[in-house]
Amino acid sequence: MAFMIRALAVVVAMMAVVLQVSNATEYKVGDSAGWTTIGNVNYKEWAATKTFRVGDVIKFTYNAQFHNVLRVTHAMYRSCNVSVPLESFSTGNDSITMKTKGHHFFVCGVPGHCQSGQKVDINVPIAATPSALPSPTTIAAAKTPAPSPNMAAPHKIALLGLITIATLAFFACG
Protein backbone atom coordinates (compact mmCIF):
# COMPACT_ATOMS: atom_id res chain seq x y z
CA MET A 1 0.00 0.00 0.00
CA ALA A 2 2.81 2.42 0.87
CA PHE A 3 4.37 1.72 -2.54
CA MET A 4 1.10 2.60 -4.32
CA ILE A 5 0.80 5.89 -2.42
CA ARG A 6 4.42 6.71 -3.22
CA ALA A 7 3.95 5.90 -6.91
CA LEU A 8 0.76 7.96 -7.09
CA ALA A 9 2.50 10.91 -5.43
CA VAL A 10 5.31 10.73 -7.98
CA VAL A 11 2.90 10.62 -10.93
CA VAL A 12 0.81 13.54 -9.64
CA ALA A 13 3.91 15.63 -8.95
CA MET A 14 5.33 14.91 -12.40
CA MET A 15 2.06 15.85 -14.11
CA ALA A 16 1.81 19.11 -12.15
CA VAL A 17 5.32 20.17 -13.15
CA VAL A 18 4.87 19.30 -16.81
CA LEU A 19 1.54 21.12 -17.06
CA GLN A 20 2.79 24.24 -15.26
CA VAL A 21 6.22 24.68 -16.83
CA SER A 22 5.80 23.33 -20.34
CA ASN A 23 3.10 25.90 -21.14
CA ALA A 24 5.35 28.90 -20.43
CA THR A 25 6.90 30.64 -23.42
CA GLU A 26 9.75 33.14 -23.52
CA TYR A 27 9.18 36.12 -25.81
CA LYS A 28 12.00 38.42 -26.81
CA VAL A 29 10.51 41.89 -27.17
CA GLY A 30 11.11 43.11 -30.73
CA ASP A 31 12.35 39.65 -31.78
CA SER A 32 15.81 39.95 -33.39
CA ALA A 33 15.86 43.78 -33.16
CA GLY A 34 15.36 43.71 -29.39
CA TRP A 35 14.39 46.75 -27.29
CA THR A 36 15.64 49.72 -29.32
CA THR A 37 14.79 52.91 -31.17
CA ILE A 38 16.86 51.84 -34.18
CA GLY A 39 15.12 50.20 -37.11
CA ASN A 40 11.61 51.53 -36.51
CA VAL A 41 10.39 48.49 -34.56
CA ASN A 42 6.62 48.62 -34.14
CA TYR A 43 6.16 47.17 -30.65
CA LYS A 44 2.37 47.49 -30.82
CA GLU A 45 2.35 45.33 -33.94
CA TRP A 46 4.89 42.94 -32.39
CA ALA A 47 2.71 42.39 -29.29
CA ALA A 48 -0.45 42.00 -31.39
CA THR A 49 1.01 38.93 -33.10
CA LYS A 50 1.59 37.12 -29.77
CA THR A 51 -0.74 35.28 -27.43
CA PHE A 52 0.60 35.91 -23.94
CA ARG A 53 -0.30 33.75 -20.94
CA VAL A 54 0.30 33.84 -17.21
CA GLY A 55 3.73 32.27 -16.64
CA ASP A 56 5.23 33.51 -19.91
CA VAL A 57 8.54 35.33 -19.73
CA ILE A 58 8.96 38.66 -21.50
CA LYS A 59 12.62 39.30 -22.24
CA PHE A 60 13.94 42.78 -22.94
CA THR A 61 17.37 42.73 -24.61
CA TYR A 62 19.04 46.10 -25.14
CA ASN A 63 22.19 48.19 -24.73
CA ALA A 64 21.99 49.35 -21.09
CA GLN A 65 24.05 52.47 -21.91
CA PHE A 66 21.23 53.77 -24.12
CA HIS A 67 17.99 52.22 -22.86
CA ASN A 68 16.11 50.88 -19.86
CA VAL A 69 12.71 49.32 -19.15
CA LEU A 70 10.08 50.85 -16.91
CA ARG A 71 6.80 49.18 -15.95
CA VAL A 72 4.16 51.90 -15.80
CA THR A 73 0.41 52.45 -15.47
CA HIS A 74 -1.86 52.74 -18.50
CA ALA A 75 -2.09 56.52 -18.11
CA MET A 76 1.70 56.81 -17.87
CA TYR A 77 2.06 54.56 -20.93
CA ARG A 78 -0.32 56.68 -23.00
CA SER A 79 1.37 59.98 -22.06
CA CYS A 80 4.94 58.61 -21.87
CA ASN A 81 5.17 59.83 -18.28
CA VAL A 82 8.20 58.11 -16.73
CA SER A 83 8.46 60.16 -13.54
CA VAL A 84 7.27 57.48 -11.07
CA PRO A 85 7.49 53.98 -12.62
CA LEU A 86 6.00 50.96 -10.87
CA GLU A 87 9.25 49.05 -11.53
CA SER A 88 12.48 49.76 -13.35
CA PHE A 89 14.97 47.47 -15.05
CA SER A 90 18.37 48.41 -16.43
CA THR A 91 20.57 45.33 -16.93
CA GLY A 92 20.17 45.15 -20.71
CA ASN A 93 18.93 41.58 -20.36
CA ASP A 94 15.76 41.74 -18.27
CA SER A 95 13.35 38.81 -17.99
CA ILE A 96 9.92 39.54 -16.54
CA THR A 97 7.48 36.74 -15.78
CA MET A 98 3.83 37.52 -16.40
CA LYS A 99 2.21 36.63 -13.07
CA THR A 100 -1.24 38.11 -13.63
CA LYS A 101 -3.77 38.51 -16.41
CA GLY A 102 -4.48 41.91 -17.89
CA HIS A 103 -2.38 44.64 -19.48
CA HIS A 104 1.27 45.13 -18.52
CA PHE A 105 2.72 48.41 -19.79
CA PHE A 106 6.44 48.96 -20.41
CA VAL A 107 8.32 51.99 -21.77
CA CYS A 108 11.90 53.13 -22.20
CA GLY A 109 12.59 55.92 -19.72
CA VAL A 110 15.32 57.62 -21.75
CA PRO A 111 14.04 61.07 -22.85
CA GLY A 112 12.31 60.91 -26.23
CA HIS A 113 12.40 57.12 -26.60
CA CYS A 114 8.83 56.41 -25.46
CA GLN A 115 7.56 59.26 -27.62
CA SER A 116 9.32 57.70 -30.61
CA GLY A 117 7.52 54.39 -30.04
CA GLN A 118 9.73 52.47 -27.63
CA LYS A 119 6.84 51.21 -25.53
CA VAL A 120 4.89 47.98 -25.42
CA ASP A 121 1.57 46.79 -24.01
CA ILE A 122 1.75 43.10 -23.06
CA ASN A 123 -1.84 41.89 -22.81
CA VAL A 124 -2.43 38.62 -20.99
CA PRO A 125 -6.10 37.94 -21.84
CA ILE A 126 -8.47 37.41 -18.94
CA ALA A 127 -10.52 34.82 -20.84
CA ALA A 128 -11.20 33.89 -24.41
CA THR A 129 -14.88 33.89 -25.25
CA PRO A 130 -16.13 31.40 -27.87
CA SER A 131 -16.89 34.27 -30.27
CA ALA A 132 -13.35 35.58 -29.86
CA LEU A 133 -11.79 32.26 -30.79
CA PRO A 134 -10.47 32.10 -34.35
CA SER A 135 -12.18 29.86 -36.86
CA PRO A 136 -10.18 26.96 -38.39
CA THR A 137 -9.93 29.00 -41.62
CA THR A 138 -8.41 31.93 -39.71
CA ILE A 139 -5.91 29.65 -38.00
CA ALA A 140 -4.82 28.10 -41.30
CA ALA A 141 -4.42 31.51 -42.92
CA ALA A 142 -2.50 33.06 -40.02
CA LYS A 143 1.23 33.59 -40.32
CA THR A 144 3.22 31.18 -38.21
CA PRO A 145 6.24 32.96 -36.72
CA ALA A 146 9.57 31.17 -36.66
CA PRO A 147 10.14 29.42 -33.34
CA SER A 148 12.36 31.24 -30.91
CA PRO A 149 15.65 29.54 -30.03
CA ASN A 150 14.49 29.81 -26.41
CA MET A 151 11.49 27.52 -26.97
CA ALA A 152 13.45 24.49 -25.71
CA ALA A 153 14.24 26.12 -22.37
CA PRO A 154 10.84 25.46 -20.72
CA HIS A 155 11.11 21.76 -21.56
CA LYS A 156 14.55 21.51 -19.96
CA ILE A 157 13.22 23.24 -16.86
CA ALA A 158 10.21 20.92 -16.82
CA LEU A 159 12.42 17.85 -17.02
CA LEU A 160 14.67 19.08 -14.22
CA GLY A 161 11.65 19.97 -12.07
CA LEU A 162 10.07 16.62 -12.82
CA ILE A 163 13.14 14.73 -11.67
CA THR A 164 13.48 16.86 -8.53
CA ILE A 165 9.84 16.50 -7.49
CA ALA A 166 9.78 12.78 -8.23
CA THR A 167 12.86 12.28 -6.05
CA LEU A 168 11.43 14.38 -3.22
CA ALA A 169 8.07 12.62 -3.40
CA PHE A 170 9.73 9.21 -3.33
CA PHE A 171 11.74 9.99 -0.20
CA ALA A 172 8.94 11.95 1.52
CA CYS A 173 6.56 8.98 1.28
CA GLY A 174 9.15 6.42 2.36
C-alpha positions in Angstrom: 0.0 0.0 0.0 2.8 2.4 0.9 4.4 1.7 -2.5 1.1 2.6 -4.3 0.8 5.9 -2.4 4.4 6.7 -3.2 3.9 5.9 -6.9 0.8 8.0 -7.1 2.5 10.9 -5.4 5.3 10.7 -8.0 2.9 10.6 -10.9 0.8 13.5 -9.6 3.9 15.6 -8.9 5.3 14.9 -12.4 2.1 15.9 -14.1 1.8 19.1 -12.2 5.3 20.2 -13.1 4.9 19.3 -16.8 1.5 21.1 -17.1 2.8 24.2 -15.3 6.2 24.7 -16.8 5.8 23.3 -20.3 3.1 25.9 -21.1 5.3 28.9 -20.4 6.9 30.6 -23.4 9.7 33.1 -23.5 9.2 36.1 -25.8 12.0 38.4 -26.8 10.5 41.9 -27.2 11.1 43.1 -30.7 12.3 39.7 -31.8 15.8 39.9 -33.4 15.9 43.8 -33.2 15.4 43.7 -29.4 14.4 46.8 -27.3 15.6 49.7 -29.3 14.8 52.9 -31.2 16.9 51.8 -34.2 15.1 50.2 -37.1 11.6 51.5 -36.5 10.4 48.5 -34.6 6.6 48.6 -34.1 6.2 47.2 -30.6 2.4 47.5 -30.8 2.3 45.3 -33.9 4.9 42.9 -32.4 2.7 42.4 -29.3 -0.4 42.0 -31.4 1.0 38.9 -33.1 1.6 37.1 -29.8 -0.7 35.3 -27.4 0.6 35.9 -23.9 -0.3 33.7 -20.9 0.3 33.8 -17.2 3.7 32.3 -16.6 5.2 33.5 -19.9 8.5 35.3 -19.7 9.0 38.7 -21.5 12.6 39.3 -22.2 13.9 42.8 -22.9 17.4 42.7 -24.6 19.0 46.1 -25.1 22.2 48.2 -24.7 22.0 49.3 -21.1 24.0 52.5 -21.9 21.2 53.8 -24.1 18.0 52.2 -22.9 16.1 50.9 -19.9 12.7 49.3 -19.2 10.1 50.9 -16.9 6.8 49.2 -15.9 4.2 51.9 -15.8 0.4 52.4 -15.5 -1.9 52.7 -18.5 -2.1 56.5 -18.1 1.7 56.8 -17.9 2.1 54.6 -20.9 -0.3 56.7 -23.0 1.4 60.0 -22.1 4.9 58.6 -21.9 5.2 59.8 -18.3 8.2 58.1 -16.7 8.5 60.2 -13.5 7.3 57.5 -11.1 7.5 54.0 -12.6 6.0 51.0 -10.9 9.2 49.1 -11.5 12.5 49.8 -13.4 15.0 47.5 -15.1 18.4 48.4 -16.4 20.6 45.3 -16.9 20.2 45.2 -20.7 18.9 41.6 -20.4 15.8 41.7 -18.3 13.4 38.8 -18.0 9.9 39.5 -16.5 7.5 36.7 -15.8 3.8 37.5 -16.4 2.2 36.6 -13.1 -1.2 38.1 -13.6 -3.8 38.5 -16.4 -4.5 41.9 -17.9 -2.4 44.6 -19.5 1.3 45.1 -18.5 2.7 48.4 -19.8 6.4 49.0 -20.4 8.3 52.0 -21.8 11.9 53.1 -22.2 12.6 55.9 -19.7 15.3 57.6 -21.8 14.0 61.1 -22.8 12.3 60.9 -26.2 12.4 57.1 -26.6 8.8 56.4 -25.5 7.6 59.3 -27.6 9.3 57.7 -30.6 7.5 54.4 -30.0 9.7 52.5 -27.6 6.8 51.2 -25.5 4.9 48.0 -25.4 1.6 46.8 -24.0 1.8 43.1 -23.1 -1.8 41.9 -22.8 -2.4 38.6 -21.0 -6.1 37.9 -21.8 -8.5 37.4 -18.9 -10.5 34.8 -20.8 -11.2 33.9 -24.4 -14.9 33.9 -25.3 -16.1 31.4 -27.9 -16.9 34.3 -30.3 -13.3 35.6 -29.9 -11.8 32.3 -30.8 -10.5 32.1 -34.3 -12.2 29.9 -36.9 -10.2 27.0 -38.4 -9.9 29.0 -41.6 -8.4 31.9 -39.7 -5.9 29.7 -38.0 -4.8 28.1 -41.3 -4.4 31.5 -42.9 -2.5 33.1 -40.0 1.2 33.6 -40.3 3.2 31.2 -38.2 6.2 33.0 -36.7 9.6 31.2 -36.7 10.1 29.4 -33.3 12.4 31.2 -30.9 15.7 29.5 -30.0 14.5 29.8 -26.4 11.5 27.5 -27.0 13.4 24.5 -25.7 14.2 26.1 -22.4 10.8 25.5 -20.7 11.1 21.8 -21.6 14.6 21.5 -20.0 13.2 23.2 -16.9 10.2 20.9 -16.8 12.4 17.9 -17.0 14.7 19.1 -14.2 11.7 20.0 -12.1 10.1 16.6 -12.8 13.1 14.7 -11.7 13.5 16.9 -8.5 9.8 16.5 -7.5 9.8 12.8 -8.2 12.9 12.3 -6.1 11.4 14.4 -3.2 8.1 12.6 -3.4 9.7 9.2 -3.3 11.7 10.0 -0.2 8.9 12.0 1.5 6.6 9.0 1.3 9.1 6.4 2.4 
